[in-house]
Amino acid sequence: MRGKERLQMLVSAVEENTLTLADRMHLECGAVIVNQCFEQAMSTYEHNASQILCLNRKERGVGLSRNLALEKAGSELCLFADEDIVYREGYAQVVIDAFDKNEKADLILFNVQQSAGRQTYHISKKGRVHWYNYGRYPAYAIAARTKSLKTTGVKFSTLFGGGAPFSNGEDSLFLRDCLKAGLRIYRVPKEIGEERARESTWFHGYTDRFFHDRGVLYHFLYGAGAFPLSIRFLLKNRKKFPADLSFFHCLHQMREGIRRGKQIEIEEKTRGK
């Protein structure tokens, strides 16, 4: 497999016109588009001499969407994507070249310019991603060797993210699980696209649910360290919160979330017996 055929986009979309999405995103290679809508259907078309596979599904949840796209992926390399990303000209070759230059990499993280107010990360220099610095990257920054993901069986959590029971965090859990599986993750300061401004699918202000869901996530990410890291999170970000939100109220919500996370974990283990 040569050139752009080596790379496949794994696009998660909600109620989109899939026939025009590849053009609007400026895709340069093949893609699997999972569009969560109100019907079950499958179709294909060609865009820039590459095949676009479109899967319309009724179920909701970005984790389900990404896992289905990965299941259908058949290329050497894959790049996770959201419907609101517009890619730079030549991005496909940038991704392919990065893997060719680093044969040890199972996953490589790239820069995508985020819309105003949503900036969570920026890669300024290349390097290895470890346990202490994996938690800042969105799913659409992640490219991978498809075989590495399928061999280890790493998947996205269906508990977190847009359309799921709890808010964001599925991307951090995914990278955590990749590290646990022994996969090697690198980052490179290459910008491959930009995010179109739109309303967040999960963030609706610093509400009780925000802190509760953050507590659930922290349980799954950090286990016994969830509570002290909750305190650290609140102290570090307290200036962002409304003045009428007390530290102890927010901490209580996060602690309740941690308890809920423990309960879910016990229920999952019980079902697995």
N, C-alpha and C positions, 0 to 999 in steps of 0.2 A: 504494500500500500504506500503510495507516494503523495507528496504535496499535501494539499488541503484535505484530501480524503482520509488522512490520518487522524483528523480532529472532527469531533461531533459535538454540537451544542445540545445541552440538556435543559430545555426551557420550561419553567413553571409559569403558567398563566391562569387567569381567572376571567371567564366570560369575555374572551377575546375573539376577534376575527382572525382565525389562524391562517387564512389564505393570504392575508396581507402582512402578517406579523413579521415574517422573515425579512421582508423588504424594509419595514419600519425600523427593525433592529439592526439593519445593515449586516446581516449574516453573510459570511463568506464561505461557509462550508455546510455540510449536512447537519441535520438537527432532528431531535425528537422533541416535539412540543406536546406537553400534557396540559390540556385546557380544562379546568374545572368549571363546569357549566350546568346545563339542565338536560343533557342528553348523553347517551352512550353511542359513540361513533368513531370510526377510524377512516383516515384518508391520507393520500400522499400527493405531493406535487414537486416539481423541480424549481429550484431557485439558484441562479448562478451555476448551473450545470451540476447541482448537488441535490440529493433527495431530502425532502422534508416530510417526516412522518408525523401526522397529527392525531392525537388521541384525545377525544372528548370524553370526560368522565363526570359522573354526578357527585361522587364523594368529594368532601372538602378536607383541606389540610395540606400545607406545603410539604410536610414530610412524606405523605402518601404520594404526592406529585413527583417529588424528586426521586423517590425509590422506584416508581414505575418507569420513569425516564431512564434511570440507570439500568434497570432490568432489560430494557429494550436496546440499550446502547450496544453497538457492534464494532466500533472503531478502536484503534490503538489508544487514542487519547480522548478525553471528554472534558468539557468546560461547563460547569453549572451556570445557569442564567435565569434572570427574571424578565418578565415582559416589558419592564420599563427601562431596560438598559439599551443604549445605542452604542454600537461598537465602532472603534476607530478603523480607518482604512489600513489594511495590513495586519490587523490584530491576530488573525489565524496563524500567520507565519511567525509572529512574535512568540506565541504560545508553543508552537512546534519547535522553534529554535531553542527555546529555554530548556525543553526536555532533552534535546539533542546535546546541549552543552552540559547537562547534568544527568548523566545516566543513572546515578544513584537515587535520584528523586522519584518517589512514588506520587507525591502531590507537590504542586507549585502554586503559590499565592501571588496574585497580580493586583495592581492598583486599578480601581474603577472610581472615577471622580463622583463623589456623592453630592446630592443636592443640598442646598443651604439648610443648615440646622440639623442635618442627619449624618454629619461626618463622625465616624467612629474609628477610623484608622487611616494611616498613610505609610506606605513602605518607602523608606528613604535610602536603604542600603540592602544589598542581598545578604542572605544568611539562613541559618537553620531555625526552624520553629520547634520549640521545646515545650515542656509541661508548664513553664512559668510565663509563656508569652503567646499561647495559642488562642486566647479568648476574645480577640478583638475583631476577628475577620468575618465578613458576611459570606454566605454561600456562593454568591456570584463572583467572589474573588478566587474561587477554588477550581483549579484544573487538576486532572489526575490521569494516571495510567489506568485505563479501564480494567485491565486484568488484575491489577493490584487490589482494587476495590472488590471485584467479584471473587477473587481467590480468598480474601480474608472475610468476606461476608459483611463488611461494615455498611450500615444503612443509617438513614436519618431517623431521628426520633419522631414518632407520630403524636407525641404529647404536646410539643411546643411549636410555635410559629403561627403564621396567618392561617385561620380556619381551624386550628387545633384547640384543645381544651385550655391550654395555657399560652401565654404571650411568647415573646421571642426567646431564642436560645438554642434552637435546633442545630444551628451552624457550629456553635461552640461545642456542643455535645458530639457532633459528628467528628470534628477535628480531635477531640479528646479520645474518642473511640478509635480513630485512625492511629494515634500515638500508642494506645494500649495494644493495638494489633501489631505493633512493630513497624508501621509504615513510616517512611522518612519524608518529612515535610520541609520544604524550602520556600523562601519568599524572594521576589525579585522586584526592583524599583521600575517596573515597566507598566505604563498606563495603557489599558486596552479598550477603555470605553468610558461612558459617563451615564449617570442615572438621570432620567427625566423626573422633574419635580412632580410629585403626586402625594396624596394623603396617605399617611402610614396605615398599613393594614392591621397594626397591633398597638401602636402607642397612641393613647387618647388622654395624655396628661398623667400627672403623678397622683393617681387615684389609689384607693385601697387595693383594688385589684392589681395595679402595677406592682406594689410592694409584695402582695401575697404571691403573685406568680413568680416574682424574682426569688422569693424564698423557696418555692418549689424547685426552681431551676438550680439554686445554690445547693440544695440537698443532693441532686443528681450529679452536679459537677464536683462538689467538694466533700460530700459525706460528713464526717465528724467536724470538719472545718467550716461548715456552712454558717454557723452562728457567729463566730468571731469575724468571718469575712463579711457577714451582713453588717456588723458594726462598722467595719472599715469602709464598706461601700457607702453607708449613710453619712459618715463623717467626711469622706472625700467629696461627696456630691451635695452636701447640705445647702450650699449657696444656690443650687438650681431649683430647690423645692420651694413651694409657696410658703410665705411667712407663717401662715396659720397651721402648718403641718408641724407638729412637735416631733422631735427625735424619737421619743419613746412610743408614740403612736405608730410611726413608720416601722420601728423595730418590732413592735408587737405584730404587725401585719406580716412582716417577713418571717417571724418566728412561727406564726400560724401556717405560713406557706411551707416552711421546713417540716413541720409536723405532718402536713398533708402529703408532702413528698415521701416521707417515711411510710405513711399509710399505703400510698400507691405502690411503693416498692414491695411491701409485705404482701399486698394483694396479688401483685404480679408473680411473686415467688410461689404463692399458694396455688395459683392457677397453673403454674408450670410443673407442679408435682404430679 
